[in-house]
C-alpha cells in the first residue's frame, strides 16, 4: 500500500482519493487545506491514516464455468 501511494506521489496523483474522502466527510477542513482543488500530499500524509477493509463476499461458493460448448 505504501509503495502504491509513493508511486502516486511521483505522478502527482491521489491514488486512494484521499482529497475526495476528506471533501465528502469534512468540507470545512478540505476548504482550509486545499490548493488548486486538491489536498497537497506528501509521504508523511499517509502515516496518520487508519484504514479499515471490509471483505466483500461474492455470494458464490464455486467459480465453475457457466458456459460449456
PDB file of N, CA, C, O and CB in Angstrom:
ATOM      1  N   UNK A   1       0.818  -1.179   0.000  1.00  0.00           N
ATOM      2  CA  UNK A   1       0.000   0.000   0.000  1.00  0.00           C
ATOM      3  C   UNK A   1       0.876   1.262   0.000  1.00  0.00           C
ATOM      4  O   UNK A   1       0.599   2.209  -0.736  1.00  0.00           O
ATOM      5  CB  UNK A   1      -0.938  -0.013   1.203  1.00  0.00           C
ATOM      6  N   UNK A   2       1.905   1.274   0.804  1.00  0.00           N
ATOM      7  CA  UNK A   2       2.785   2.438   0.866  1.00  0.00           C
ATOM      8  C   UNK A   2       3.489   2.656  -0.467  1.00  0.00           C
ATOM      9  O   UNK A   2       3.657   3.793  -0.905  1.00  0.00           O
ATOM     10  CB  UNK A   2       3.817   2.272   1.988  1.00  0.00           C
ATOM     11  N   UNK A   3       3.899   1.567  -1.110  1.00  0.00           N
ATOM     12  CA  UNK A   3       4.568   1.677  -2.406  1.00  0.00           C
ATOM     13  C   UNK A   3       3.625   2.296  -3.440  1.00  0.00           C
ATOM     14  O   UNK A   3       4.031   3.149  -4.229  1.00  0.00           O
ATOM     15  CB  UNK A   3       5.057   0.290  -2.884  1.00  0.00           C
ATOM     16  N   UNK A   4       2.379   1.864  -3.427  1.00  0.00           N
ATOM     17  CA  UNK A   4       1.386   2.414  -4.352  1.00  0.00           C
ATOM     18  C   UNK A   4       1.210   3.907  -4.115  1.00  0.00           C
ATOM     19  O   UNK A   4       1.156   4.688  -5.065  1.00  0.00           O
ATOM     20  CB  UNK A   4       0.036   1.688  -4.198  1.00  0.00           C
ATOM     21  N   UNK A   5       1.121   4.304  -2.849  1.00  0.00           N
ATOM     22  CA  UNK A   5       0.955   5.712  -2.500  1.00  0.00           C
ATOM     23  C   UNK A   5       2.150   6.530  -2.983  1.00  0.00           C
ATOM     24  O   UNK A   5       1.978   7.607  -3.553  1.00  0.00           O
ATOM     25  CB  UNK A   5       0.778   5.875  -0.982  1.00  0.00           C
ATOM     26  N   UNK A   6       3.358   6.019  -2.757  1.00  0.00           N
ATOM     27  CA  UNK A   6       4.575   6.737  -3.167  1.00  0.00           C
ATOM     28  C   UNK A   6       4.663   6.861  -4.685  1.00  0.00           C
ATOM     29  O   UNK A   6       5.092   7.896  -5.196  1.00  0.00           O
ATOM     30  CB  UNK A   6       5.825   6.022  -2.630  1.00  0.00           C
ATOM     31  N   UNK A   7       4.262   5.821  -5.408  1.00  0.00           N
ATOM     32  CA  UNK A   7       4.269   5.904  -6.872  1.00  0.00           C
ATOM     33  C   UNK A   7       3.260   6.944  -7.345  1.00  0.00           C
ATOM     34  O   UNK A   7       3.511   7.663  -8.312  1.00  0.00           O
ATOM     35  CB  UNK A   7       3.954   4.525  -7.501  1.00  0.00           C
ATOM     36  N   UNK A   8       2.130   7.024  -6.670  1.00  0.00           N
ATOM     37  CA  UNK A   8       1.143   8.052  -6.991  1.00  0.00           C
ATOM     38  C   UNK A   8       1.682   9.448  -6.761  1.00  0.00           C
ATOM     39  O   UNK A   8       1.415  10.358  -7.546  1.00  0.00           O
ATOM     40  CB  UNK A   8      -0.107   7.850  -6.172  1.00  0.00           C
ATOM     41  N   UNK A   9       2.447   9.625  -5.676  1.00  0.00           N
ATOM     42  CA  UNK A   9       3.049  10.936  -5.405  1.00  0.00           C
ATOM     43  C   UNK A   9       3.997  11.348  -6.522  1.00  0.00           C
ATOM     44  O   UNK A   9       4.047  12.522  -6.888  1.00  0.00           O
ATOM     45  CB  UNK A   9       3.796  10.915  -4.067  1.00  0.00           C
ATOM     46  N   UNK A  10       4.750  10.395  -7.067  1.00  0.00           N
ATOM     47  CA  UNK A  10       5.675  10.700  -8.163  1.00  0.00           C
ATOM     48  C   UNK A  10       4.925  11.226  -9.386  1.00  0.00           C
ATOM     49  O   UNK A  10       5.447  12.050 -10.137  1.00  0.00           O
ATOM     50  CB  UNK A  10       6.487   9.451  -8.540  1.00  0.00           C
ATOM     51  N   UNK A  11       3.692  10.740  -9.580  1.00  0.00           N
ATOM     52  CA  UNK A  11       2.890  11.156 -10.738  1.00  0.00           C
ATOM     53  C   UNK A  11       1.931  12.285 -10.378  1.00  0.00           C
ATOM     54  O   UNK A  11       1.105  12.684 -11.198  1.00  0.00           O
ATOM     55  CB  UNK A  11       2.104   9.967 -11.296  1.00  0.00           C
ATOM     56  N   UNK A  12       2.038  12.809  -9.141  1.00  0.00           N
ATOM     57  CA  UNK A  12       1.133  13.843  -8.638  1.00  0.00           C
ATOM     58  C   UNK A  12      -0.320  13.369  -8.729  1.00  0.00           C
ATOM     59  O   UNK A  12      -1.208  14.107  -9.158  1.00  0.00           O
ATOM     60  CB  UNK A  12       1.321  15.160  -9.430  1.00  0.00           C
ATOM     61  N   UNK A  13      -0.538  12.112  -8.312  1.00  0.00           N
ATOM     62  CA  UNK A  13      -1.870  11.514  -8.356  1.00  0.00           C
ATOM     63  C   UNK A  13      -2.294  11.079  -6.953  1.00  0.00           C
ATOM     64  O   UNK A  13      -1.487  10.576  -6.172  1.00  0.00           O
ATOM     65  CB  UNK A  13      -1.899  10.311  -9.329  1.00  0.00           C
ATOM     66  N   UNK A  14      -3.548  11.278  -6.659  1.00  0.00           N
ATOM     67  CA  UNK A  14      -4.136  10.871  -5.384  1.00  0.00           C
ATOM     68  C   UNK A  14      -4.779   9.497  -5.607  1.00  0.00           C
ATOM     69  O   UNK A  14      -5.994   9.398  -5.778  1.00  0.00           O
ATOM     70  CB  UNK A  14      -5.196  11.936  -4.859  1.00  0.00           C
ATOM     71  N   UNK A  15      -3.962   8.442  -5.604  1.00  0.00           N
ATOM     72  CA  UNK A  15      -4.431   7.111  -5.984  1.00  0.00           C
ATOM     73  C   UNK A  15      -5.496   6.553  -5.040  1.00  0.00           C
ATOM     74  O   UNK A  15      -6.312   5.734  -5.461  1.00  0.00           O
ATOM     75  CB  UNK A  15      -3.266   6.162  -6.036  1.00  0.00           C
ATOM     76  N   UNK A  16      -5.507   6.965  -3.807  1.00  0.00           N
ATOM     77  CA  UNK A  16      -6.505   6.482  -2.854  1.00  0.00           C
ATOM     78  C   UNK A  16      -7.667   7.461  -2.672  1.00  0.00           C
ATOM     79  O   UNK A  16      -8.529   7.254  -1.819  1.00  0.00           O
ATOM     80  CB  UNK A  16      -5.850   6.217  -1.514  1.00  0.00           C
ATOM     81  N   UNK A  17      -7.686   8.527  -3.475  1.00  0.00           N
ATOM     82  CA  UNK A  17      -8.758   9.534  -3.470  1.00  0.00           C
ATOM     83  C   UNK A  17      -8.961  10.130  -2.079  1.00  0.00           C
ATOM     84  O   UNK A  17     -10.094  10.309  -1.632  1.00  0.00           O
ATOM     85  CB  UNK A  17     -10.071   8.916  -3.967  1.00  0.00           C
ATOM     86  N   UNK A  18      -7.870  10.430  -1.408  1.00  0.00           N
ATOM     87  CA  UNK A  18      -7.934  10.980  -0.056  1.00  0.00           C
ATOM     88  C   UNK A  18      -8.565  12.365  -0.038  1.00  0.00           C
ATOM     89  O   UNK A  18      -9.303  12.700   0.888  1.00  0.00           O
ATOM     90  CB  UNK A  18      -6.542  11.041   0.551  1.00  0.00           C
ATOM     91  N   UNK A  19      -8.282  13.164  -1.047  1.00  0.00           N
ATOM     92  CA  UNK A  19      -8.855  14.502  -1.127  1.00  0.00           C
ATOM     93  C   UNK A  19     -10.378  14.423  -1.235  1.00  0.00           C
ATOM     94  O   UNK A  19     -11.093  15.172  -0.571  1.00  0.00           O
ATOM     95  CB  UNK A  19      -8.269  15.270  -2.326  1.00  0.00           C
ATOM     96  N   UNK A  20     -10.859  13.523  -2.066  1.00  0.00           N
ATOM     97  CA  UNK A  20     -12.309  13.367  -2.218  1.00  0.00           C
ATOM     98  C   UNK A  20     -12.950  12.878  -0.923  1.00  0.00           C
ATOM     99  O   UNK A  20     -14.019  13.352  -0.537  1.00  0.00           O
ATOM    100  CB  UNK A  20     -12.625  12.390  -3.360  1.00  0.00           C
ATOM    101  N   UNK A  21     -12.299  11.934  -0.257  1.00  0.00           N
ATOM    102  CA  UNK A  21     -12.834  11.418   1.003  1.00  0.00           C
ATOM    103  C   UNK A  21     -12.945  12.541   2.045  1.00  0.00           C
ATOM    104  O   UNK A  21     -13.956  12.658   2.737  1.00  0.00           O
ATOM    105  CB  UNK A  21     -11.942  10.275   1.539  1.00  0.00           C
ATOM    106  N   UNK A  22     -11.899  13.357   2.146  1.00  0.00           N
ATOM    107  CA  UNK A  22     -11.940  14.470   3.090  1.00  0.00           C
ATOM    108  C   UNK A  22     -13.039  15.458   2.711  1.00  0.00           C
ATOM    109  O   UNK A  22     -13.762  15.946   3.580  1.00  0.00           O
ATOM    110  CB  UNK A  22     -10.580  15.182   3.143  1.00  0.00           C
ATOM    111  N   UNK A  23     -13.167  15.753   1.421  1.00  0.00           N
ATOM    112  CA  UNK A  23     -14.198  16.677   0.954  1.00  0.00           C
ATOM    113  C   UNK A  23     -15.587  16.197   1.357  1.00  0.00           C
ATOM    114  O   UNK A  23     -16.411  16.983   1.824  1.00  0.00           O
ATOM    115  CB  UNK A  23     -14.119  16.840  -0.565  1.00  0.00           C
ATOM    116  N   UNK A  24     -15.842  14.903   1.174  1.00  0.00           N
ATOM    117  CA  UNK A  24     -17.164  14.350   1.473  1.00  0.00           C
ATOM    118  C   UNK A  24     -17.423  14.213   2.973  1.00  0.00           C
ATOM    119  O   UNK A  24     -18.571  14.284   3.409  1.00  0.00           O
ATOM    120  CB  UNK A  24     -17.316  12.999   0.810  1.00  0.00           C
ATOM    121  N   UNK A  25     -16.371  14.020   3.762  1.00  0.00           N
ATOM    122  CA  UNK A  25     -16.575  13.814   5.195  1.00  0.00           C
ATOM    123  C   UNK A  25     -16.419  15.095   6.024  1.00  0.00           C
ATOM    124  O   UNK A  25     -17.021  15.209   7.092  1.00  0.00           O
ATOM    125  CB  UNK A  25     -15.605  12.776   5.695  1.00  0.00           C
ATOM    126  N   UNK A  26     -15.612  16.068   5.544  1.00  0.00           N
ATOM    127  CA  UNK A  26     -15.378  17.283   6.321  1.00  0.00           C
ATOM    128  C   UNK A  26     -14.996  18.416   5.363  1.00  0.00           C
ATOM    129  O   UNK A  26     -13.820  18.743   5.206  1.00  0.00           O
ATOM    130  CB  UNK A  26     -14.260  17.057   7.395  1.00  0.00           C
ATOM    131  N   UNK A  27     -15.996  18.997   4.737  1.00  0.00           N
ATOM    132  CA  UNK A  27     -15.742  20.004   3.706  1.00  0.00           C
ATOM    133  C   UNK A  27     -15.039  21.245   4.260  1.00  0.00           C
ATOM    134  O   UNK A  27     -14.273  21.884   3.539  1.00  0.00           O
ATOM    135  CB  UNK A  27     -17.049  20.411   3.049  1.00  0.00           C
ATOM    136  N   UNK A  28     -15.281  21.592   5.510  1.00  0.00           N
ATOM    137  CA  UNK A  28     -14.601  22.758   6.093  1.00  0.00           C
ATOM    138  C   UNK A  28     -13.097  22.535   6.178  1.00  0.00           C
ATOM    139  O   UNK A  28     -12.317  23.433   5.863  1.00  0.00           O
ATOM    140  CB  UNK A  28     -15.162  23.063   7.490  1.00  0.00           C
ATOM    141  N   UNK A  29     -12.685  21.335   6.604  1.00  0.00           N
ATOM    142  CA  UNK A  29     -11.252  21.016   6.665  1.00  0.00           C
ATOM    143  C   UNK A  29     -10.668  20.975   5.261  1.00  0.00           C
ATOM    144  O   UNK A  29      -9.550  21.440   5.040  1.00  0.00           O
ATOM    145  CB  UNK A  29     -11.017  19.665   7.385  1.00  0.00           C
ATOM    146  N   UNK A  30     -11.422  20.418   4.303  1.00  0.00           N
ATOM    147  CA  UNK A  30     -10.952  20.356   2.924  1.00  0.00           C
ATOM    148  C   UNK A  30     -10.713  21.761   2.370  1.00  0.00           C
ATOM    149  O   UNK A  30      -9.695  22.008   1.723  1.00  0.00           O
ATOM    150  CB  UNK A  30     -11.965  19.601   2.046  1.00  0.00           C
ATOM    151  N   UNK A  31     -11.648  22.682   2.623  1.00  0.00           N
ATOM    152  CA  UNK A  31     -11.506  24.056   2.124  1.00  0.00           C
ATOM    153  C   UNK A  31     -10.304  24.754   2.742  1.00  0.00           C
ATOM    154  O   UNK A  31      -9.650  25.572   2.094  1.00  0.00           O
ATOM    155  CB  UNK A  31     -12.774  24.860   2.410  1.00  0.00           C
ATOM    156  N   UNK A  32     -10.018  24.430   3.993  1.00  0.00           N
ATOM    157  CA  UNK A  32      -8.881  25.052   4.673  1.00  0.00           C
ATOM    158  C   UNK A  32      -7.549  24.529   4.104  1.00  0.00           C
ATOM    159  O   UNK A  32      -6.570  25.273   4.041  1.00  0.00           O
ATOM    160  CB  UNK A  32      -8.956  24.783   6.197  1.00  0.00           C
ATOM    161  N   UNK A  33      -7.512  23.261   3.694  1.00  0.00           N
ATOM    162  CA  UNK A  33      -6.264  22.632   3.266  1.00  0.00           C
ATOM    163  C   UNK A  33      -6.027  22.632   1.763  1.00  0.00           C
ATOM    164  O   UNK A  33      -4.883  22.532   1.319  1.00  0.00           O
ATOM    165  CB  UNK A  33      -6.232  21.242   3.748  1.00  0.00           C
ATOM    166  N   UNK A  34      -7.085  22.740   0.978  1.00  0.00           N
ATOM    167  CA  UNK A  34      -6.952  22.550  -0.472  1.00  0.00           C
ATOM    168  C   UNK A  34      -6.141  23.642  -1.152  1.00  0.00           C
ATOM    169  O   UNK A  34      -6.139  24.801  -0.735  1.00  0.00           O
ATOM    170  CB  UNK A  34      -8.313  22.483  -1.102  1.00  0.00           C
ATOM    171  N   UNK A  35      -5.463  23.239  -2.198  1.00  0.00           N
ATOM    172  CA  UNK A  35      -4.722  24.142  -3.076  1.00  0.00           C
ATOM    173  C   UNK A  35      -5.038  23.708  -4.503  1.00  0.00           C
ATOM    174  O   UNK A  35      -4.767  22.568  -4.878  1.00  0.00           O
ATOM    175  CB  UNK A  35      -3.157  24.112  -2.783  1.00  0.00           C
ATOM    176  N   UNK A  36      -5.602  24.595  -5.290  1.00  0.00           N
ATOM    177  CA  UNK A  36      -5.997  24.297  -6.674  1.00  0.00           C
ATOM    178  C   UNK A  36      -6.947  23.107  -6.765  1.00  0.00           C
ATOM    179  O   UNK A  36      -6.856  22.311  -7.700  1.00  0.00           O
ATOM    180  CB  UNK A  36      -4.763  24.026  -7.519  1.00  0.00           C
ATOM    181  N   UNK A  37      -7.848  22.983  -5.811  1.00  0.00           N
ATOM    182  CA  UNK A  37      -8.871  21.946  -5.870  1.00  0.00           C
ATOM    183  C   UNK A  37      -8.483  20.576  -5.368  1.00  0.00           C
ATOM    184  O   UNK A  37      -9.249  19.624  -5.518  1.00  0.00           O
ATOM    185  CB  UNK A  37      -9.312  21.812  -7.228  1.00  0.00           C
ATOM    186  N   UNK A  38      -7.299  20.454  -4.771  1.00  0.00           N
ATOM    187  CA  UNK A  38      -6.909  19.167  -4.211  1.00  0.00           C
ATOM    188  C   UNK A  38      -6.040  19.383  -2.977  1.00  0.00           C
ATOM    189  O   UNK A  38      -5.487  20.464  -2.774  1.00  0.00           O
ATOM    190  CB  UNK A  38      -6.160  18.316  -5.260  1.00  0.00           C
ATOM    191  N   UNK A  39      -5.931  18.371  -2.179  1.00  0.00           N
ATOM    192  CA  UNK A  39      -5.136  18.434  -0.955  1.00  0.00           C
ATOM    193  C   UNK A  39      -3.684  18.094  -1.304  1.00  0.00           C
ATOM    194  O   UNK A  39      -3.435  17.041  -1.892  1.00  0.00           O
ATOM    195  CB  UNK A  39      -5.699  17.457   0.142  1.00  0.00           C
ATOM    196  N   UNK A  40      -2.729  18.948  -0.962  1.00  0.00           N
ATOM    197  CA  UNK A  40      -1.326  18.623  -1.220  1.00  0.00           C
ATOM    198  C   UNK A  40      -0.909  17.427  -0.352  1.00  0.00           C
ATOM    199  O   UNK A  40      -1.072  17.444   0.868  1.00  0.00           O
ATOM    200  CB  UNK A  40      -0.409  19.857  -0.939  1.00  0.00           C
ATOM    201  N   UNK A  41      -0.378  16.412  -0.994  1.00  0.00           N
ATOM    202  CA  UNK A  41       0.020  15.193  -0.288  1.00  0.00           C
ATOM    203  C   UNK A  41       1.533  15.054  -0.265  1.00  0.00           C
ATOM    204  O   UNK A  41       2.230  15.521  -1.166  1.00  0.00           O
ATOM    205  CB  UNK A  41      -0.613  13.958  -0.941  1.00  0.00           C
ATOM    206  N   UNK A  42       2.027  14.403   0.782  1.00  0.00           N
ATOM    207  CA  UNK A  42       3.446  14.089   0.893  1.00  0.00           C
ATOM    208  C   UNK A  42       3.561  12.674   1.446  1.00  0.00           C
ATOM    209  O   UNK A  42       2.552  12.052   1.781  1.00  0.00           O
ATOM    210  CB  UNK A  42       4.200  15.125   1.807  1.00  0.00           C
ATOM    211  N   UNK A  43       4.763  12.173   1.540  1.00  0.00           N
ATOM    212  CA  UNK A  43       4.973  10.827   2.073  1.00  0.00           C
ATOM    213  C   UNK A  43       4.440  10.721   3.499  1.00  0.00           C
ATOM    214  O   UNK A  43       3.966   9.657   3.899  1.00  0.00           O
ATOM    215  CB  UNK A  43       6.466  10.459   2.035  1.00  0.00           C
ATOM    216  N   UNK A  44       4.508  11.799   4.268  1.00  0.00           N
ATOM    217  CA  UNK A  44       4.030  11.784   5.648  1.00  0.00           C
ATOM    218  C   UNK A  44       2.499  11.833   5.742  1.00  0.00           C
ATOM    219  O   UNK A  44       1.945  11.545   6.802  1.00  0.00           O
ATOM    220  CB  UNK A  44       4.626  12.952   6.410  1.00  0.00           C
ATOM    221  N   UNK A  45       1.822  12.186   4.675  1.00  0.00           N
ATOM    222  CA  UNK A  45       0.362  12.306   4.709  1.00  0.00           C
ATOM    223  C   UNK A  45      -0.311  10.990   5.087  1.00  0.00           C
ATOM    224  O   UNK A  45      -1.314  10.986   5.801  1.00  0.00           O
ATOM    225  CB  UNK A  45      -0.156  12.777   3.358  1.00  0.00           C
ATOM    226  N   UNK A  46       0.228   9.895   4.620  1.00  0.00           N
ATOM    227  CA  UNK A  46      -0.426   8.609   4.834  1.00  0.00           C
ATOM    228  C   UNK A  46      -0.089   8.003   6.197  1.00  0.00           C
ATOM    229  O   UNK A  46      -0.729   7.032   6.602  1.00  0.00           O
ATOM    230  CB  UNK A  46      -0.034   7.646   3.735  1.00  0.00           C
ATOM    231  N   UNK A  47       0.875   8.536   6.898  1.00  0.00           N
ATOM    232  CA  UNK A  47       1.268   7.965   8.189  1.00  0.00           C
ATOM    233  C   UNK A  47       0.199   8.166   9.258  1.00  0.00           C
ATOM    234  O   UNK A  47       0.204   7.466  10.271  1.00  0.00           O
ATOM    235  CB  UNK A  47       2.578   8.581   8.653  1.00  0.00           C
ATOM    236  N   UNK A  48      -0.701   9.096   9.053  1.00  0.00           N
ATOM    237  CA  UNK A  48      -1.738   9.398  10.042  1.00  0.00           C
ATOM    238  C   UNK A  48      -3.085   8.784   9.687  1.00  0.00           C
ATOM    239  O   UNK A  48      -4.082   9.067  10.351  1.00  0.00           O
ATOM    240  CB  UNK A  48      -1.891  10.891  10.187  1.00  0.00           C
ATOM    241  N   UNK A  49      -3.134   7.951   8.657  1.00  0.00           N
ATOM    242  CA  UNK A  49      -4.389   7.398   8.173  1.00  0.00           C
ATOM    243  C   UNK A  49      -4.579   5.986   8.704  1.00  0.00           C
ATOM    244  O   UNK A  49      -3.660   5.168   8.675  1.00  0.00           O
ATOM    245  CB  UNK A  49      -4.430   7.406   6.639  1.00  0.00           C
ATOM    246  N   UNK A  50      -5.775   5.716   9.184  1.00  0.00           N
ATOM    247  CA  UNK A  50      -6.144   4.376   9.626  1.00  0.00           C
ATOM    248  C   UNK A  50      -7.112   3.813   8.597  1.00  0.00           C
ATOM    249  O   UNK A  50      -8.110   4.449   8.257  1.00  0.00           O
ATOM    250  CB  UNK A  50      -6.779   4.389  11.067  1.00  0.00           C
ATOM    251  N   UNK A  51      -6.814   2.622   8.107  1.00  0.00           N
ATOM    252  CA  UNK A  51      -7.613   2.040   7.041  1.00  0.00           C
ATOM    253  C   UNK A  51      -8.366   0.820   7.566  1.00  0.00           C
ATOM    254  O   UNK A  51      -7.798  -0.040   8.240  1.00  0.00           O
ATOM    255  CB  UNK A  51      -6.724   1.656   5.841  1.00  0.00           C
ATOM    256  N   UNK A  52      -9.648   0.768   7.244  1.00  0.00           N
ATOM    257  CA  UNK A  52     -10.494  -0.377   7.583  1.00  0.00           C
ATOM    258  C   UNK A  52     -10.942  -1.011   6.276  1.00  0.00           C
ATOM    259  O   UNK A  52     -11.524  -0.339   5.425  1.00  0.00           O
ATOM    260  CB  UNK A  52     -11.728   0.047   8.469  1.00  0.00           C
ATOM    261  N   UNK A  53     -10.675  -2.302   6.114  1.00  0.00           N
ATOM    262  CA  UNK A  53     -11.032  -3.008   4.892  1.00  0.00           C
ATOM    263  C   UNK A  53     -12.121  -4.017   5.207  1.00  0.00           C
ATOM    264  O   UNK A  53     -11.997  -4.815   6.136  1.00  0.00           O
ATOM    265  CB  UNK A  53      -9.798  -3.705   4.265  1.00  0.00           C
ATOM    266  N   UNK A  54     -13.181  -3.972   4.428  1.00  0.00           N
ATOM    267  CA  UNK A  54     -14.258  -4.941   4.560  1.00  0.00           C
ATOM    268  C   UNK A  54     -14.168  -5.926   3.407  1.00  0.00           C
ATOM    269  O   UNK A  54     -14.169  -5.528   2.242  1.00  0.00           O
ATOM    270  CB  UNK A  54     -15.645  -4.242   4.590  1.00  0.00           C
ATOM    271  N   UNK A  55     -14.093  -7.195   3.726  1.00  0.00           N
ATOM    272  CA  UNK A  55     -14.049  -8.218   2.698  1.00  0.00           C
ATOM    273  C   UNK A  55     -15.459  -8.405   2.164  1.00  0.00           C
ATOM    274  O   UNK A  55     -16.403  -8.586   2.933  1.00  0.00           O
ATOM    275  CB  UNK A  55     -13.467  -9.556   3.247  1.00  0.00           C
ATOM    276  N   UNK A  56     -15.596  -8.360   0.861  1.00  0.00           N
ATOM    277  CA  UNK A  56     -16.898  -8.500   0.229  1.00  0.00           C
ATOM    278  C   UNK A  56     -17.046  -9.923  -0.266  1.00  0.00           C
ATOM    279  O   UNK A  56     -16.187 -10.432  -0.986  1.00  0.00           O
ATOM    280  CB  UNK A  56     -17.074  -7.488  -0.930  1.00  0.00           C
ATOM    281  N   UNK A  57     -18.126 -10.556   0.118  1.00  0.00           N
ATOM    282  CA  UNK A  57     -18.403 -11.916  -0.331  1.00  0.00           C
ATOM    283  C   UNK A  57     -19.160 -11.862  -1.653  1.00  0.00           C
ATOM    284  O   UNK A  57     -20.163 -11.156  -1.754  1.00  0.00           O
ATOM    285  CB  UNK A  57     -19.215 -12.702   0.738  1.00  0.00           C
ATOM    286  N   UNK A  58     -18.702 -12.591  -2.667  1.00  0.00           N
ATOM    287  CA  UNK A  58     -19.394 -12.562  -3.947  1.00  0.00           C
ATOM    288  C   UNK A  58     -20.715 -13.327  -3.929  1.00  0.00           C
ATOM    289  O   UNK A  58     -21.500 -13.222  -4.872  1.00  0.00           O
ATOM    290  CB  UNK A  58     -18.502 -13.125  -5.013  1.00  0.00           C
ATOM    291  N   UNK A  59     -20.971 -14.091  -2.875  1.00  0.00           N
ATOM    292  CA  UNK A  59     -22.216 -14.839  -2.790  1.00  0.00           C
ATOM    293  C   UNK A  59     -22.156 -16.194  -3.451  1.00  0.00           C
ATOM    294  O   UNK A  59     -23.095 -16.981  -3.325  1.00  0.00           O
ATOM    295  CB  UNK A  59     -23.312 -14.054  -3.395  1.00  0.00           C
ATOM    296  N   UNK A  60     -21.073 -16.490  -4.155  1.00  0.00           N
ATOM    297  CA  UNK A  60     -20.899 -17.788  -4.807  1.00  0.00           C
ATOM    298  C   UNK A  60     -19.867 -18.591  -4.054  1.00  0.00           C
ATOM    299  O   UNK A  60     -18.879 -18.049  -3.557  1.00  0.00           O
ATOM    300  CB  UNK A  60     -20.483 -17.622  -6.285  1.00  0.00           C
ATOM    301  N   UNK A  61     -20.101 -19.886  -3.971  1.00  0.00           N
ATOM    302  CA  UNK A  61     -19.137 -20.762  -3.312  1.00  0.00           C
ATOM    303  C   UNK A  61     -18.160 -21.350  -4.323  1.00  0.00           C
ATOM    304  O   UNK A  61     -17.009 -21.622  -3.982  1.00  0.00           O
ATOM    305  CB  UNK A  61     -19.859 -21.885  -2.559  1.00  0.00           C
ATOM    306  N   UNK A  62     -18.602 -21.549  -5.556  1.00  0.00           N
ATOM    307  CA  UNK A  62     -17.728 -22.117  -6.579  1.00  0.00           C
ATOM    308  C   UNK A  62     -17.660 -21.173  -7.762  1.00  0.00           C
ATOM    309  O   UNK A  62     -18.538 -20.333  -7.959  1.00  0.00           O
ATOM    310  CB  UNK A  62     -18.223 -23.512  -7.023  1.00  0.00           C
ATOM    311  N   UNK A  63     -16.639 -21.318  -8.520  1.00  0.00           N
ATOM    312  CA  UNK A  63     -16.462 -20.491  -9.701  1.00  0.00           C
ATOM    313  C   UNK A  63     -16.311 -21.365 -10.938  1.00  0.00           C
ATOM    314  O   UNK A  63     -15.428 -21.135 -11.765  1.00  0.00           O
ATOM    315  CB  UNK A  63     -15.247 -19.572  -9.540  1.00  0.00           C
ATOM    316  N   UNK A  64     -17.167 -22.359 -11.060  1.00  0.00           N
ATOM    317  CA  UNK A  64     -17.152 -23.236 -12.223  1.00  0.00           C
ATOM    318  C   UNK A  64     -17.651 -22.440 -13.427  1.00  0.00           C
ATOM    319  O   UNK A  64     -18.406 -21.478 -13.286  1.00  0.00           O
ATOM    320  CB  UNK A  64     -18.028 -24.514 -11.984  1.00  0.00           C
ATOM    321  N   UNK A  65     -17.213 -22.861 -14.612  1.00  0.00           N
ATOM    322  CA  UNK A  65     -17.650 -22.185 -15.829  1.00  0.00           C
ATOM    323  C   UNK A  65     -19.143 -22.360 -16.004  1.00  0.00           C
ATOM    324  O   UNK A  65     -19.680 -23.438 -15.746  1.00  0.00           O
ATOM    325  CB  UNK A  65     -16.899 -22.720 -17.058  1.00  0.00           C
ATOM    326  N   UNK A  66     -19.807 -21.322 -16.434  1.00  0.00           N
ATOM    327  CA  UNK A  66     -21.253 -21.387 -16.627  1.00  0.00           C
ATOM    328  C   UNK A  66     -21.626 -21.646 -18.082  1.00  0.00           C
ATOM    329  O   UNK A  66     -22.758 -22.029 -18.380  1.00  0.00           O
ATOM    330  CB  UNK A  66     -21.899 -20.100 -16.154  1.00  0.00           C
ATOM    331  N   UNK A  67     -20.680 -21.439 -18.977  1.00  0.00           N
ATOM    332  CA  UNK A  67     -20.941 -21.682 -20.396  1.00  0.00           C
ATOM    333  C   UNK A  67     -20.090 -22.866 -20.844  1.00  0.00           C
ATOM    334  O   UNK A  67     -18.871 -22.857 -20.670  1.00  0.00           O
ATOM    335  CB  UNK A  67     -20.634 -20.408 -21.260  1.00  0.00           C
ATOM    336  N   UNK A  68     -20.713 -23.862 -21.407  1.00  0.00           N
ATOM    337  CA  UNK A  68     -19.986 -25.033 -21.904  1.00  0.00           C
ATOM    338  C   UNK A  68     -20.256 -25.170 -23.383  1.00  0.00           C
ATOM    339  O   UNK A  68     -21.271 -24.686 -23.884  1.00  0.00           O
ATOM    340  CB  UNK A  68     -20.395 -26.329 -21.144  1.00  0.00           C
ATOM    341  N   UNK A  69     -19.369 -25.815 -24.070  1.00  0.00           N
ATOM    342  CA  UNK A  69     -19.524 -25.965 -25.528  1.00  0.00           C
ATOM    343  C   UNK A  69     -20.286 -27.206 -25.859  1.00  0.00           C
ATOM    344  O   UNK A  69     -20.513 -27.497 -27.033  1.00  0.00           O
ATOM    345  CB  UNK A  69     -18.174 -25.997 -26.223  1.00  0.00           C
TER     346      UNK A  69
END
